[in-house]
């Protein structure tokens, strides 16, 4: 019965289009239609595209050893590349099939790139996850960027590209929506330019504009509320703008939309990032997956784009900047109701940097694989917020699902003071958190209603050493004083700044009854 209720509270948020396409694609698989059985009955033409690669991907392929490294895991293929290699998990396999490495910083020559592409083409009919629409979308974009850079036309590759584009067109991820469908749209725009297909461009332009209108919030944030995915989507917008301003045979009208969205997203990214360029690792975020904030701002500058001046609002994030500290606070929803896959139980969470260095951090994301670690990293107990017993703020389950979820209520919102509260979903517990910004001091007051002890969590960066003296927590860069606590203990935890990278660090657990005041005084 509990499982039925959980499914109900998960499925009730889905859009009708998601439900329809989940059923449609399921039935199509049942009757044996894979969606890849496409007969090319059109004579295709391609255009020599002008596309300078202004932002290169991180190096992930060592050609001389046939070694690939993604998400901190490496594998060397002794002979042919196995495009269905799953020993490092599905995400690693996806990365292998993205082909980002065609445009990596340690450049691959034309000849070397053609060897890898042709290896893939010869294995296409036996592909597993590599044929999914998401990696297909990224592969289309990366192949076209590579071919454009080397100004090459190859009929075998063009035929495969057209086949993959046609397949993608018939397998758009309407069952998932969100960043997946946006990636599909970007790929179709790239393909429409490459194949000089005006009807495909008209379709993909509408899809792209509709999704941008849906997914980019008024303050410039990507609506899934992950700074990492925001960086990824912004990178794709910049690439698409870079493409269209140089290849405008029939693409007039989309450039201005991309320009305005890019500048708005650059503005949000600049606001959410710390002075050293780091993003807060809130929701599903990790370093080393997307281009950095500084790289994206520089890419925009090369395209003549400048960050808009924005105020953090609709995304639910807020920023406080004192004399030598910066705080990002999260008082927003977990994300869009119908696609909460990258959300965490982090309502009223915060991250603190002192003098440009991380002090109190979000614990990060090390895996998407279903299991204990994924559950822990999404849980209330892995964020700088307050917990009550074993209750969770929201029902996170599986790798990417959420049932019932909290909705924070913002009560006061000024440049120096922020107050928000939540009611837990499965208990009567109530939590209100107030943020106070002063010039050289930052304060947080937690007020709760609960019939037992409440527990405040504070996670320190691995580089920070701490000690407890009475009601004070002392570190080299900051003194943290608590009023209203009954007990403070230090425990170990694992900080996950990157996928498959977990570093031992210290956290403190602060027990209190009804109200706790925490005062942060940087000592630098």
N, C-alpha and C positions, 0 to 999 in steps of 0.2 A: 504493500500500500504506500509506504514511504517513497518508493521509487516511482510509482505512478504520479504521486503529488509533485515530486521533483521534476519529472518530465513535463507535467502540466505547466509548472511555473517557468519552465525553460521555453517550451514551444509557444506559449501564449503571446510572447513578444515578437515572434517571427512575422515578417510581412507576407501577404498572400502570394506575392511573386516568388518568395523563397520556398514556400510550401509547394507551390505548383511545380517549380523546376526540380525540386528534390524528388518529387514523385515521377515527373517526366523522365529525368535522367535515370532513375532507378528502373523504371519499366523498360526503357530503351536498352539498358544493360541486360535485363532479364531475357529479352527476346533476341539477344546476341548482336545488337548494333553497338559498336564501340564508338562510332562518331569519327573514326579515322578512315573508314572505307569510302574515300572520296575519289571520284573519277574526274581528272582534269580534262575538261572539254573546251578549254579556251586557250587561244594562242596568247601567251603572256608577253608583255613588253615591260622593260625596265628603263628607268631614267638614271643617268649619272648624277648621283646626289652629292651635293656639297655639304659635308658635315665635319668640321674640325673638332677633334676630341679635346675639349678644354678642361675636362676634369677626368683623370684616369682612375680606374679602380685599383684597390690594393692588390698587390701581387699575390696570386694564389696558385700559380702553376709554374713549376720548374721543368722546362722542356727537356733539358739534357738528361734528366733522371726519370721523366714521366711521372713526376710527383705532384699531387694536388694537396693543398692545405686549405680547409674551410673550417670555420667555427672551432679553431684550435685543435683540429684533428687532421692527421695526414695519412695519405695512402699512396704507395708507389705501385703503378701497374707495370708488371714485368714485360708484358708484350702489348696486346691491344687493350684499349680502355674498355672497361666493363661499365656500360652506361646504366646498368641495373645493379650497381654495387650498393649494398644496404648495410654492410657491417658497422658503419658509423651512424646509421639511422636515416630516416626519411629526409630530414632537413639537409644533411650532408649530400645526399643523392640529388636533392633539388638544386643545390649550389653547383654540383658537377654539371647539371643540365642547363643551368642559366647561361653559361658561356661568358660571364663577366670578365674572365681572364683574357678574352680576346683583346680587351682594351685596358689591360693592366699596366702598372707603372713600369715594370720590366717588360718592355714591349716585345710582343710576339711578331716575328716576321710574317710576310705574306705566305711564304711557303709553309712555315710551321703551323700557321692558322688553318691553312687549307687542309693539311693532314688531319687535324683534329676535327674539322667540320665534316670532312669526307668519312671519317671513322664513325661519326654520329649518323650520317645519312645511311650508311650501310647497315646500321643497327636499328633503324627507325621502326621497322615492322615488329620488332621484338621488345620495344620499350615498355617499361612499367610506369612508374611515377613520372618519369621524364616527359611523357606525353600529356601529362595533366595540363590544363589551360594556363595555370600560373607560370610554371617554368617555360611553357611554350611562348608566352607573352614576352618574357625577358629575353629568351633566346632569339626571337624575331628581331627585337630591338638591337641586341648586341651583334648579331650577324650583319645587319644593315649598317651599323656604325663601322664595323670592321671593313666591310666591302667598300663603303664610301671613302674611308681613310686611304685605302689602297687603290681606289678607282679601278676596280676590277669587275668584270661581268663574267659569270660562269654559269652556263645553262643548267648544269646539274644542280648547283646550289640554288639558282633561281627557281627551278622546278620544285625543289624541296621547300623553299621559303613560301612559295605560293600554296603548296599543299598544306603546310602548317598554318598559314593564314586562313585558308578556307576552313580547315578543321576548327581553328579558334573561333571563327565567325559563327560556326554552328554549335559551339560548346561554351558560350560565354557564361561566366560564373554568377548567374542570376540567383542561384541557390545559396550563394555565400554573400554576395554584394561587398560593400566596403572596399578596402584597398585592392582586393583581388579583381573586382570588376573594373576598377580604375586602371590597373595595370593592363587588363585586356584592351581597354579603350586606347591607351597610349600605343600599344603594339599595333592596333589596326590603323591608327593615324600614320605611324611610321611606314607600314606596309602600303597604305594607299598612296603615299608619296613615291615610294620606291617603284611600285607597279603602275604609277600614273592612272590610278583607278578612281575616277571622280565619284562614282556611285558609292564605293567603299568609303571614300573620304566624307561624303555627306552623312552617311550612317554613323561612322565613328566619331565625327565632330559632334553630332547630336548626343551620342552616348557620353562622350567625354564632358561636354558642357553640362549635361544633366547631372552627372556624377560630381563634378566640381561644385556645382551649386548645392548639392546635397551634402558633400563631405567636407567642404572648407567652411569653418564657422566664421562668424562675423569678425572675431578678433584675430583671424588668420590661422587658427589651429586646424590640423587634420582631426576629424571628429572622433577617431578612435582613441585620441588623447594619449598616445605614446609618442614622446619626442623622437624616438628612433624611427618610427614609421612616418612621422612628419618629415624627417630628413629624407627618407627614401622617396616619398611622394613629391617633395620639392625638387629633388634631383631629377625625377622623371619630367616634371613640368619644365625645368630649365633645359633639359635635353630636347624636349619637343619644341620649345620656343626656338632653340638654336637651329633645329631642323627647318622650321617653317619660315623664319625670316630670311633663310638663304635659298629656299626652294618654294617659290610662291606661284607656281603655274596655275593652280586652282584653289589655293588654300587661304585666300584673303578672308579676313573676318574672324579667324581664330587667334591670330597673334595677339591682338589687344586683350582678349580674355585671359590668355596665358600670362601676359605681362602683368596685368593687375593682380591676378591670383599669386603669381610668383613674388611680387613685391610685398603683398600682404603676408604671405607665408614667411618670407625672409624677415619681416618685421617681428612676427610672433616668435620665430626661432631666436632672433637676437635678444628678445625680452626674456625668454625662458632659459637661455643659456647663462652660465656663470661667466665672470670676467676672464677666466682662463680658457673659455671656449667649451667647457664640459656641458653636456645636458644632464639634468637630473634623471636618474634611472627609474622613473616612475612608470607604473604599468609595465607592459612588456617592452623593456628598453635595455640595450646593452651597447657597449662600445665595440668598435671594430666591424660593425655590420654595414653601416651607412657612411657616406661622406660626412666629415665633421662640419660643425657650424662655420668655422673659419673658411673651409674649402668651399662651401656652398655660397657664402657671401662673396668670396672672390670670384667664383664662377658667374654669379649674377653680375658683378662689376664688369667682367669681360664682355657680357652681353648688353651692357648699358642699363642694367637694372639696379635699383637702390631699395634697401629695406624701407617699407612704410613705417611711419610712426604709429604704433598701436598701443592700446591699453589692454592688458590681460583681463578678460571678462567671461565671455561665453564658455571658454574651455574649462573654467573652474579653477585655474591656477592663478596664484598671486605671487608677486615678488616684492620683497622688502630689502632695501640696500641701506646699511648703516655706514659708519665711518670706515670700518674695516671688516665688515661681514655682509653676506648675502644670504637671503632665505627664500626658498621656493615653497609655498604652501599649497595644498590641494584641498579645495572645498567644493569640488565639482562632482558630478555623477560619474559612474564607472565608465561611461561611454554611451554610444547609441544603443537603445534598448534591443534592437534586432541583431546586433553583431558585437557582443561583449567578449569576444574570444581573447582579446589582449588586455583585459581588465584584471585588476588585483583588488583585494580588500584593503584599500589604502585611503579611505575617507578621513579627512582631517590630518593627513600625513604632512611631514615637512622635511626639507633637506637644508643643511646649514654649511656654508663655506666661510672660512675665516682667512682673510688676506689672500684670497684666490686659491686656497687649498681646501680640500674636502675635510670636514670634521665629523658631522653627523650625516649619514648617507642612507639612501634607499638600498635595500639588500640586493637588488638587481635580478637578472634573469639568466640562468645558466642552461636551461633546457626547455624544449617544447614536448618532450616525451612524457606520456602519461605515467604517473607514479608518485612516489613519496616526495621527491625533490620538487617536482612541479607543483604539487599540492601545497607544500610548505612555502615556496616562494610567492605564491599567489595569496597566501593566508593573511589574516589580520595580524598574526603573531610575528610577521616578518616586516612590519612597517612601523614607522615612528608615530604610533597612535596609541589609543587606550583599548584594552581588551577586558572582557568580563568572563571569568571562568574559561570554559572551552567553546564559548559561542563565537561564531564568525559574523562579521558585518553583513556579508552577502554569501549566497550559496554558490561558491565556485566549485566546479566539478569537471571531471575529464581533463583534457588538455585545454579546451577552448570554450567551455560552456559555463553558463551562469543561470541560476534559477531566480529566487527572490533576491532583491538587491536594495541596499539603502539608498535614500535620496537625501543628500545634505540640504539643510535649510540655512541660507545666508541671512544673518540678522543685521549686521553692520559691516560696511565695506568702504573704508577710506584708505588713504595712502599710508597712514600710520597705525591703523587699527582695523582688525578683521575679526568677526565673530560668526561662528557657524555651529550647527548642531546636527546630530543624527539620532534616530531611534533604531535600535537593533531589530532585526527581522524576526527572530525566534525567541525573544525574551523581552521583558519590560525595561531593560537597561536603556538609559539615555545618556548621551555624551555631548557636552558643549565645550568647544575649545575657542579661546580668545588669544589672538596674536597682537602683541604690542611692540611697535618699532620705536626705539629711541636712538639717539645719535651713536652711542657706543655700548648700548645694552639692548638685548632682545629678551622679551618675556613671553611666556605662554602660561595661561591659566586654564586648567581642565576642571570642569564641574560635571559631576555624574550623579545619577540616581540609580542605585543598585543596592540590594540587600546584603551584599558581601563586599570584600575588598576588591577594588579596581586595580588594574595593573597598567602602568605607562611604560612603553618600550622606547629605548633610544639606542640606535645602532651607530657605532663609531667606525670610521675608516681604519683599515688595517695598519696604516702608518701612525695612528694615534695611540699613545699609551695613556692609560687612565688609572686613577686610584680613588678610593672613597675615603673621605675624612669626615665623619659625622654626617651631616646633611649636604655635604659638598662632594662633587665629582671634579677632580683636578686633572687637567691635561696640560701639556706645555703651552698650548695656544689659547686655552679658554678655561674659565672657572664656571662650573654649573652648580647653582645653589637651589635646593628644593625646600619649599615651605609646605607643610601639611602632609608629609610622607610618614609612613610608619616603618618602612624598611627599604633599603637599597642594596641590591646585590649585583655582582658582576658575573656575567656568563660568557661562554664562547659561542660564536656563530660563524657561518661561512658567508663571506661577501662575494657576490657573483657579478663582477664588472663586465664579463664577456661570456659568451656561450662556452660551456665545458671548461670554465675556469672558476674555481671556488677557492677563496683565500681565507684563512683563519683570521678572525678579528674579535673584538670585544663589544659586548652590548651591556647596557644596564637595565635592570627591571626595578621599577619604583612602585611600591605598594602604597595605596592611599584609600581613604574612606569616601569623602564627599567632594573635596576640592584639593587640587595640587597646583602650586605655582612654581614654575621653573624659570630661573633667571640666568641668562647666558651673558657672561662678561668676557669678551676677548681680551687676552693679555698681551697681544702683540702691540 
